[in-house]
Amino acid sequence: MLTIIALRPYIKMHFSQFDCQTLFNIFQWRRDVRHFLEDQVPNNIIKKLQQAMAYAPSVGNSRPWRVFNVSSQPIRKQVFSNFERANKQATRQYDTQQAEDYQRLKLEGILSAPVQLAVFTDTNPTAGHGLGRQTIPFALDQSTAMAVQNLNLAARAYGLGVGMVTILEPKEMETLFKVPPAWRFSFYLCIGWPKFSSDLPLLHTLDWQKNQETEWLEI
Ligand SMILES: Cc1cc2nc3c(=O)[nH]c(=O)nc-3n(C[C@H](O)[C@H](O)[C@H](O)COP(=O)(O)O)c2cc1C
């Protein structure tokens, strides 16, 4: 039996214009980072990143993200060799010129990021009792992505950079981390203090892919 508890009254202007502008500065200056300084990240900030993920929306309030804090060097090395194989394979889809351009890109920060997280999604969580995912099972993956984005934005607020790595063979990641059969690999996150700052994506600056307008369609 579900009971409705009393809610607090809604305050329309709870956040100031300054707060809102700060939020937009974080959106604008958040970058996918692949070049890190060696400086360590204090534990209290890592805790805040964990908390930011917990604030994310999730289908049915299922919170299906499962996160490993990867400090083991041998495991990091194995993730890096997975990346090297997957990246070599990815190069093969391009013609000669584009393959050369692709190989010049740095698409991970696994050897240098002081903090690394392997994020999986539980595709059969008991939490949420299946609410909202009967029609769209990948709502669970979407939920994990929202939690990762919360972490990204919180990291930027503290001046940290996050690099998402998906050029990894997922089955190998699931085997390496010995996860239960229902967990699927989602993201590998490299976190640390960035070497550079920019309000433009590196792939835009390097001419791999310019920013495009994403107009809303009217109907
Ligand atoms: C789901 C997802 C997966 C990504 N995987 C990679 C990756 O494997 N390697 C990489 O260098 N960047 C990866 N990126 C980062 C994008 O290339 C980057 O977000 C994009 O170029 C825009 O740059 P910005 O995040 O700095 O705005 C990924 C981004 C997303 C959203």
The ligand as an SDF file (V2000), in Angstrom:
LIG
                    3D

 31 33  0  0  0  0  0  0  0  0999 V2000
   28.8520    7.5080  -25.0680 C   0  0  0  0  0  0  0  0  0  0  0  0
   30.1510    8.2030  -25.3560 C   0  0  0  0  0  0  0  0  0  0  0  0
   31.2810    7.4550  -25.6230 C   0  0  0  0  0  0  0  0  0  0  0  0
   32.5060    8.0770  -25.8930 C   0  0  0  0  0  0  0  0  0  0  0  0
   33.6230    7.3230  -26.1380 N   0  0  0  0  0  0  0  0  0  0  0  0
   34.8120    7.9330  -26.3650 C   0  0  0  0  0  0  0  0  0  0  0  0
   35.9980    7.1790  -26.5590 C   0  0  0  0  0  0  0  0  0  0  0  0
   36.0280    5.9500  -26.5310 O   0  0  0  0  0  0  0  0  0  0  0  0
   37.1640    7.8470  -26.7540 N   0  0  0  0  0  0  0  0  0  0  0  0
   37.1990    9.2180  -26.8040 C   0  0  0  0  0  0  0  0  0  0  0  0
   38.2760    9.7760  -27.0000 O   0  0  0  0  0  0  0  0  0  0  0  0
   36.0960    9.9540  -26.6100 N   0  0  0  0  0  0  0  0  0  0  0  0
   34.9060    9.3380  -26.3930 C   0  0  0  0  0  0  0  0  0  0  0  0
   33.7930   10.0970  -26.1590 N   0  0  0  0  0  0  0  0  0  0  0  0
   33.9340   11.5570  -26.1180 C   0  0  0  0  0  0  0  0  0  0  0  0
   33.4300   12.2600  -27.3540 C   0  0  0  0  0  0  0  0  0  0  0  0
   34.3100   12.0910  -28.4360 O   0  0  0  0  0  0  0  0  0  0  0  0
   33.2620   13.7230  -26.9950 C   0  0  0  0  0  0  0  0  0  0  0  0
   32.2440   13.8250  -26.0280 O   0  0  0  0  0  0  0  0  0  0  0  0
   32.9110   14.5750  -28.1910 C   0  0  0  0  0  0  0  0  0  0  0  0
   33.9860   14.6460  -29.0830 O   0  0  0  0  0  0  0  0  0  0  0  0
   32.5200   15.9950  -27.7840 C   0  0  0  0  0  0  0  0  0  0  0  0
   33.5610   16.5660  -27.0260 O   0  0  0  0  0  0  0  0  0  0  0  0
   33.3040   17.1450  -25.5690 P   0  0  0  0  0  0  0  0  0  0  0  0
   32.7840   16.0010  -24.7100 O   0  0  0  0  0  0  0  0  0  0  0  0
   34.6140   17.6560  -25.1350 O   0  0  0  0  0  0  0  0  0  0  0  0
   32.2370   18.2020  -25.7140 O   0  0  0  0  0  0  0  0  0  0  0  0
   32.5750    9.4900  -25.9040 C   0  0  0  0  0  0  0  0  0  0  0  0
   31.4290   10.2430  -25.6250 C   0  0  0  0  0  0  0  0  0  0  0  0
   30.2300    9.6070  -25.3480 C   0  0  0  0  0  0  0  0  0  0  0  0
   29.0140   10.4410  -25.0440 C   0  0  0  0  0  0  0  0  0  0  0  0
  1  2  1  0
  2  3  1  0
  2 30  2  0
  3  4  2  0
  4  5  1  0
  4 28  1  0
  5  6  2  0
  6  7  1  0
  6 13  1  0
  7  8  2  0
  7  9  1  0
  9 10  1  0
 10 11  2  0
 10 12  1  0
 12 13  2  0
 13 14  1  0
 14 15  1  0
 14 28  1  0
 15 16  1  0
 16 17  1  0
 16 18  1  0
 18 19  1  0
 18 20  1  0
 20 21  1  0
 20 22  1  0
 22 23  1  0
 23 24  1  0
 24 25  2  0
 24 26  1  0
 24 27  1  0
 28 29  2  0
 29 30  1  0
 30 31  1  0
M  END
$$$$
